[in-house]
């Protein structure tokens, strides 16, 4: 797994985990807002890097 993919998964965790912790009453709303903001920014920076890669084209699958 790429470093960028790991970074995007961690960023996604910064969005999901605090929301679940807030739902259980473990953390406050301000912590959720800031961590979700940081996770969202990290996600939008890291994810396009690995999702916009070019895939190799197999000549047998191309129809002209």
N, C-alpha and C positions, 0 to 999 in steps of 0.2 A: 504494500500500500504506500502510495506517495505521501510525502510530508504535507502537501497541500490538501489531500483528501482527509488526512488526520486532523488538520487544522479546521476544515469545514465541519467535520463531525464534532469536534470540541466546541466550535461556535454554535452548532445546533443544540448541543447540550446546555450551553449558557442560556438558551432560550427556553428549553423544555423543563429542565430540572428545577429552576427557581419557581416556575409556575406551579409545579407539583408541590414544592415545599410550601408555597403560599397557600395552596388549597388545604394542606394539612395543618396550617397555622404555625409552621416552624420559623418562617421569616416574615419580615414586613413588606409592605407594598413598594416602598422606595427602593429596596434592594432588588426586587423583581424588575422594576422599571429600568434601573441602570444596567443590570446584567442582561436583560432582554435587548436593550439598546446596543450594548457591546457585542452580544452574540449576533444580532442582526447585521451590524456593520462587518463583523468578521466573516459571516456567511456570504454576504454579497461581494466581499473582496476575494475570498478563497475559492468559492465554488465555480465561478466562471472560468477560472484558470484551468481546472482539470476537466470541466464538462465541455469546453469548446475545442478539445483536441481533435485532430484529424484522424479518422479511422482508415486503415488500409483497405483499398478496394480489391476484392477478389475478382479476377478477370472472368471466372466461370459464372459469376452471379450477375454480371453486367449484361443487360440486353440492349442491343442497338437496333 
